[in-house]
Amino acid sequence: MNAPPQEQMREEFLTLTEIVAAARRNLQPGPWSYLVGGAETETTVRRNRLALDSLAFRPRVLRDVSRVDSGAPFLGRRMRLPVMLAPIGGLESIVEGGAAAAARGAAQFGVPLMLSSVCQPGLEATAAAADATRVFQLYVRGDGAWVDDHVRRARDHGYTAFCLTVDVAMYSRRERDLVGRFVKPWRATAPAGSSFQSGLSWDQVKRFKNQHSVPLILKGIATVEDARIAVQHGVEVVYVSNHGGRQLDHGLGSAAVLPEIVAAVGGRAEVWVDGGFMRGTDIVKAVALGARTIGLGRLPCLGLAAAGVPGLVRTLEILENEVQTCLGLLGVTAFSGLTPQHVTAAPPVVGPGVFSALPLLGEPPRDNGA
């Protein structure tokens, strides 16, 4: 009798390195480059990892860590880890079913999903696919009434919060995609809709808060100055992000700016973060620095590409094991026990890159076929 799919996953994949290797074997060159690449020189991609790799732990010992709880709150709900599947456009090119597959994996494991508005099968079908805790993320490509319609639809279909991505005033130049002639559908039609994104301002944020009671997240905050303006507008979540290094080249790493933004927000809003998070130790570092939720982008996609929904669940299981091991070795039994004193600055020991957190892997060659 065959073992259940998840048991098979536990036998096949013991490490995240094996997950990534399987994803590389399964993906065609275009989707692979789209997933791992960034803007222009990909400096921001590397700085995301450099910021995380430049932090070391300060463990405390002789603490009873016989029981470690890695759960965390998310907008009033209890989740299995303080992580969220970050919005990724075009998941349908990574895994059959696109966002619906991601939603099923998120629900099965017990973490939330933020759905990108440029991801199929869309808002309603993704909500119907699984009873996952979900948030809707919108690229603004219409007027206020257009935004209002998306808020209504999201609320009617059980999305607990609404996110505006604010770091896409211009479409970036992603050279891996350009060289491979891999163009996403929404980018092919960008000139017709991008004027609304480039015209987005704090006036629209103010209008949103005046019109809607749903919690508002601003994704793409990268400076103290903008974080302060966000909380002045009553935003519930300041989402520290540089779009995974896929928008502005030569930006700072998210983890590098996280502590000063947390201090500037001063508890008046939650602070979330994404950008280069690939290991359990990365999650622990971010929470120690004050992040409430960590967005995972590339890593869940790699799990989905490796083995569909079971592959995503297995990826999260390995991540959970890494998190619990790290917490226990730091001498804490829950995320609530972490403080900034558990981390300190330290020189990195490897060169930064999208896969520098997986030293047994290195970046797979681009020409090894699908």
C-alpha positions as CSV (number, residue, x, y, z in Angstrom):
1,M,0.0,0.0,0.0
2,N,1.4,3.4,-1.0
3,A,2.3,5.9,1.7
4,P,0.2,9.1,1.9
5,P,1.6,12.0,-0.2
6,Q,2.9,13.9,2.9
7,E,4.7,10.9,4.3
8,Q,6.3,10.4,0.9
9,M,7.5,14.0,1.0
10,R,9.0,13.5,4.4
11,E,11.0,10.6,3.1
12,E,12.0,12.4,-0.2
13,F,12.9,15.8,1.2
14,L,15.0,16.1,4.4
15,T,16.4,19.6,3.7
16,L,15.4,22.8,1.9
17,T,18.4,22.2,-0.4
18,E,16.7,19.1,-1.8
19,I,13.5,21.1,-2.3
20,V,15.2,23.8,-4.3
21,A,17.1,21.2,-6.4
22,A,13.8,19.5,-7.3
23,A,12.2,22.8,-8.2
24,R,15.1,23.6,-10.5
25,R,14.7,20.3,-12.3
26,N,11.0,20.8,-12.8
27,L,10.8,24.4,-13.9
28,Q,11.4,25.7,-17.5
29,P,14.1,28.3,-17.9
30,G,11.7,31.2,-18.2
31,P,9.7,30.6,-14.9
32,W,13.0,29.7,-13.1
33,S,14.6,33.0,-14.1
34,Y,11.5,35.0,-13.2
35,L,11.4,33.3,-9.8
36,V,15.1,33.7,-8.7
37,G,15.9,37.0,-10.5
38,G,15.8,40.6,-9.6
39,A,16.1,44.1,-11.2
40,E,19.0,45.0,-13.4
41,T,22.3,44.2,-11.5
42,E,20.3,42.3,-8.8
43,T,22.2,44.2,-6.1
44,T,19.1,44.5,-3.9
45,V,18.6,40.8,-4.1
46,R,22.1,40.2,-2.8
47,R,21.7,42.9,-0.1
48,N,18.6,41.2,1.2
49,R,20.7,38.2,2.0
50,L,23.7,40.3,3.1
51,A,21.6,42.0,5.7
52,L,20.5,38.6,7.1
53,D,23.9,37.1,6.9
54,S,25.4,40.0,8.7
55,L,23.5,39.1,11.9
56,A,24.7,36.6,14.5
57,F,22.9,35.1,17.4
58,R,23.7,35.6,21.1
59,P,22.3,32.4,22.7
60,R,21.4,32.0,26.4
61,V,21.9,28.6,28.0
62,L,20.7,26.5,30.9
63,R,17.1,27.4,30.2
64,D,14.4,24.8,30.1
65,V,13.5,24.4,26.4
66,S,12.0,20.9,26.6
67,R,8.9,22.4,25.0
68,V,9.1,25.0,22.3
69,D,6.1,26.7,20.8
70,S,6.7,28.3,17.4
71,G,3.2,29.6,16.8
72,A,2.3,33.3,16.5
73,P,-0.7,35.6,16.1
74,F,-1.7,37.0,12.7
75,L,-4.4,39.7,12.7
76,G,-6.0,38.2,15.7
77,R,-5.7,34.6,14.6
78,R,-3.3,31.9,15.7
79,M,-0.9,30.6,13.1
80,R,1.5,27.7,13.2
81,L,4.5,30.0,12.3
82,P,4.9,33.8,12.2
83,V,5.2,33.6,8.4
84,M,2.9,34.3,5.5
85,L,2.9,33.3,1.8
86,A,3.8,36.6,0.3
87,P,2.0,37.8,-2.9
88,I,3.7,36.4,-6.0
89,G,2.3,37.2,-9.5
90,G,2.0,34.4,-12.0
91,L,2.0,31.4,-9.7
92,E,0.2,29.6,-12.5
93,S,3.6,29.5,-14.3
94,I,5.2,27.8,-11.3
95,V,2.5,25.2,-10.3
96,E,-0.7,23.8,-11.7
97,G,-3.6,25.6,-10.1
98,G,-1.6,28.7,-9.3
99,A,-2.8,30.6,-6.3
100,A,-5.4,27.9,-5.5
101,A,-2.6,25.4,-4.9
102,A,-0.8,27.9,-2.7
103,A,-4.0,28.4,-0.7
104,R,-4.5,24.7,-0.2
105,G,-0.9,24.3,1.1
106,A,-1.3,27.3,3.4
107,A,-4.5,26.0,4.8
108,Q,-3.2,22.5,5.2
109,F,-0.1,23.6,7.1
110,G,-1.7,26.5,9.0
111,V,-0.2,29.8,7.8
112,P,-1.8,32.7,6.0
113,L,-1.7,33.6,2.3
114,M,-1.6,37.0,0.7
115,L,-3.0,36.8,-2.8
116,S,-1.6,38.9,-5.6
117,S,-4.1,40.6,-7.8
118,V,-2.1,39.5,-10.8
119,C,-2.2,35.8,-9.9
120,Q,-4.6,33.3,-11.3
121,P,-7.3,31.9,-10.7
122,G,-8.2,35.2,-9.1
123,L,-9.8,36.5,-6.0
124,E,-13.0,34.5,-5.8
125,A,-11.6,31.1,-7.1
126,T,-8.7,31.2,-4.7
127,A,-11.0,31.9,-1.8
128,A,-13.1,28.9,-2.8
129,A,-10.1,26.6,-3.1
130,A,-9.3,26.3,0.6
131,D,-10.3,27.8,3.9
132,A,-7.0,29.6,4.4
133,T,-6.5,32.8,6.4
134,R,-6.1,35.2,3.5
135,V,-5.3,38.8,2.7
136,F,-5.8,40.5,-0.7
137,Q,-3.0,42.5,-2.4
138,L,-3.8,45.0,-5.1
139,Y,-1.8,46.7,-7.8
140,V,-3.8,49.9,-8.4
141,R,-4.8,50.0,-12.1
142,G,-8.0,51.9,-11.8
143,D,-9.7,54.8,-10.1
144,G,-11.2,55.0,-6.6
145,A,-14.3,53.2,-7.7
146,W,-12.2,50.4,-9.1
147,V,-10.3,50.0,-5.8
148,D,-13.6,50.1,-3.9
149,D,-14.9,47.2,-6.0
150,H,-11.9,45.1,-5.2
151,V,-12.3,45.9,-1.5
152,R,-15.9,44.8,-1.6
153,R,-15.1,41.6,-3.4
154,A,-12.3,40.8,-1.0
155,R,-14.4,41.4,2.0
156,D,-17.3,39.3,0.6
157,H,-15.0,36.4,0.1
158,G,-13.4,36.3,3.5
159,Y,-10.1,38.2,3.0
160,T,-9.3,39.6,6.5
161,A,-7.2,42.6,5.3
162,F,-6.3,44.6,2.2
163,C,-2.9,45.4,0.9
164,L,-1.7,48.2,-1.4
165,T,1.7,47.6,-2.9
166,V,3.4,51.0,-3.1
167,D,6.9,50.3,-4.6
168,V,5.7,49.8,-8.2
169,A,5.4,53.4,-9.5
170,M,7.5,52.3,-12.4
171,Y,8.0,48.8,-13.9
172,S,11.5,47.6,-13.2
173,R,13.9,46.1,-15.8
174,R,14.4,42.5,-14.9
175,E,17.2,41.5,-17.2
176,R,16.9,37.7,-16.7
177,D,13.3,37.9,-18.0
178,L,14.3,40.3,-20.8
179,V,17.2,38.1,-22.0
180,G,15.0,35.0,-21.9
181,R,12.1,36.9,-23.6
182,F,9.9,35.8,-20.7
183,V,7.1,38.3,-20.4
184,K,4.2,38.1,-17.9
185,P,0.7,38.9,-19.3
186,W,0.2,41.9,-17.0
187,R,3.6,43.4,-18.0
188,A,2.8,43.0,-21.7
189,T,-0.2,45.3,-21.2
190,A,1.5,47.6,-18.6
191,P,1.3,50.9,-20.6
192,A,-2.5,50.8,-20.5
193,G,-2.7,50.4,-16.7
194,S,0.5,51.7,-15.2
195,S,-0.6,55.4,-15.0
196,F,-2.7,54.6,-12.0
197,Q,0.3,53.1,-10.2
198,S,2.6,55.9,-11.0
199,G,0.0,58.4,-9.8
200,L,-0.6,56.7,-6.5
201,S,-0.1,59.0,-3.6
202,W,-0.8,59.4,0.1
203,D,-4.1,61.0,-1.0
204,Q,-5.4,57.6,-2.0
205,V,-4.2,56.1,1.3
206,K,-6.2,58.8,3.1
207,R,-9.2,58.1,0.9
208,F,-9.0,54.4,1.6
209,K,-8.9,54.9,5.3
210,N,-11.9,57.3,5.1
211,Q,-13.9,54.9,2.9
212,H,-13.2,51.4,4.4
213,S,-12.9,49.8,7.8
214,V,-10.9,46.8,6.6
215,P,-7.3,46.7,8.0
216,L,-4.9,48.3,5.5
217,I,-1.4,47.1,4.8
218,L,1.1,49.2,2.8
219,K,3.7,46.9,1.2
220,G,6.9,48.4,0.0
221,I,7.9,50.7,2.9
222,A,11.7,51.0,3.0
223,T,12.4,54.2,5.0
224,V,11.7,55.6,8.4
225,E,10.2,58.7,6.8
226,D,7.5,56.8,4.9
227,A,6.8,54.5,7.9
228,R,6.0,57.6,10.0
229,I,3.7,58.9,7.3
230,A,2.0,55.6,7.1
231,V,1.2,55.4,10.8
232,Q,0.0,59.1,10.7
233,H,-2.6,57.9,8.1
234,G,-3.8,55.1,10.4
235,V,-2.3,52.2,8.5
236,E,-2.6,49.0,10.4
237,V,0.5,47.3,9.0
238,V,3.7,48.8,7.7
239,Y,5.1,46.1,5.4
240,V,8.9,46.5,5.0
241,S,9.8,45.3,1.6
242,N,11.8,46.0,-1.5
243,H,9.8,43.6,-3.7
244,G,12.4,40.9,-3.2
245,G,14.9,43.0,-5.0
246,R,12.8,43.0,-8.1
247,Q,11.9,46.7,-8.3
248,L,14.5,49.4,-7.3
249,D,18.1,48.2,-7.9
250,H,20.8,49.2,-5.4
251,G,18.4,49.4,-2.5
252,L,19.2,48.4,1.1
253,G,18.4,44.9,2.4
254,S,15.0,44.7,4.2
255,A,16.6,43.3,7.4
256,A,19.0,46.3,7.4
257,V,16.2,48.9,7.6
258,L,13.9,46.8,9.8
259,P,15.1,47.9,13.2
260,E,14.9,51.6,12.6
261,I,11.4,51.3,11.0
262,V,10.2,49.2,14.0
263,A,11.5,52.0,16.3
264,A,9.9,54.7,14.2
265,V,6.5,52.9,14.2
266,G,6.7,52.6,17.9
267,G,3.9,50.0,18.3
268,R,1.3,52.2,16.5
269,A,1.1,49.6,13.7
270,E,2.3,46.1,13.1
271,V,5.5,45.7,11.2
272,W,5.9,42.9,8.6
273,V,8.9,42.2,6.5
274,D,10.0,40.2,3.5
275,G,13.1,40.0,1.3
276,G,15.5,37.1,1.1
277,F,14.1,34.9,3.9
278,M,15.0,31.3,3.2
279,R,15.8,29.6,6.5
280,G,14.3,29.2,10.0
281,T,17.2,31.2,11.4
282,D,16.1,34.1,9.1
283,I,12.6,34.0,10.6
284,V,14.0,34.1,14.2
285,K,16.3,37.0,13.4
286,A,13.4,39.1,12.0
287,V,11.1,38.5,15.0
288,A,14.0,39.4,17.4
289,L,14.3,42.7,15.5
290,G,10.6,43.5,15.9
291,A,8.8,42.0,12.9
292,R,5.4,40.5,13.6
293,T,5.0,38.5,10.4
294,I,7.6,37.5,7.8
295,G,6.6,37.2,4.1
296,L,8.0,34.2,2.2
297,G,8.1,34.6,-1.6
298,R,10.6,32.5,-3.4
299,L,10.7,29.7,-0.8
300,P,7.0,28.7,-1.1
301,C,7.2,28.9,-4.9
302,L,10.2,26.5,-4.8
303,G,8.2,24.1,-2.7
304,L,5.3,24.3,-5.1
305,A,7.6,23.8,-8.1
306,A,9.2,20.8,-6.4
307,A,6.1,18.8,-5.6
308,G,2.9,20.8,-5.7
309,V,0.8,21.2,-2.6
310,P,2.6,18.4,-0.7
311,G,5.9,20.0,-1.6
312,L,4.8,23.4,-0.2
313,V,3.6,21.7,3.0
314,R,6.9,19.8,3.3
315,T,8.9,23.1,2.8
316,L,7.0,24.7,5.7
317,E,7.5,21.6,7.9
318,I,11.3,21.8,7.4
319,L,11.2,25.5,8.1
320,E,9.2,24.9,11.3
321,N,11.8,22.4,12.4
322,E,14.6,24.8,11.8
323,V,12.7,27.6,13.7
324,Q,12.1,25.4,16.7
325,T,15.7,24.2,16.8
326,C,16.9,27.8,16.6
327,L,14.6,29.0,19.4
328,G,15.6,26.1,21.7
329,L,19.3,26.7,21.1
330,L,18.8,30.4,21.8
331,G,17.3,29.5,25.2
332,V,13.7,30.6,24.5
333,T,10.5,28.6,24.4
334,A,8.4,30.9,22.2
335,F,8.8,33.9,20.0
336,S,7.6,36.1,22.8
337,G,10.9,35.4,24.6
338,L,13.0,36.9,21.8
339,T,14.5,40.4,22.2
340,P,17.0,42.5,20.1
341,Q,19.7,41.3,22.5
342,H,19.5,37.8,20.9
343,V,21.1,39.2,17.7
344,T,24.2,41.2,17.0
345,A,26.1,42.5,14.0
346,A,28.7,40.2,12.6
347,P,30.7,39.9,9.3
348,P,29.1,37.5,6.8
349,V,31.0,34.3,6.0
350,V,29.7,33.7,2.5
351,G,29.1,35.9,-0.5
352,P,25.4,37.0,-0.8
353,G,23.1,35.6,-3.4
354,V,19.6,34.3,-3.8
355,F,20.8,30.8,-2.6
356,S,23.6,31.8,-0.3
357,A,21.5,30.5,2.6
358,L,21.8,27.0,1.0
359,P,25.6,26.4,0.8
360,L,25.3,22.8,-0.3
361,L,23.4,24.0,-3.3
362,G,24.9,27.1,-4.8
363,E,22.9,28.6,-7.7
364,P,22.2,25.8,-10.1
365,P,23.5,26.4,-13.7
366,R,21.0,28.1,-15.9
367,D,21.6,25.8,-18.9
368,N,21.0,22.4,-17.4
369,G,17.6,22.0,-19.0
370,A,14.1,21.8,-17.5
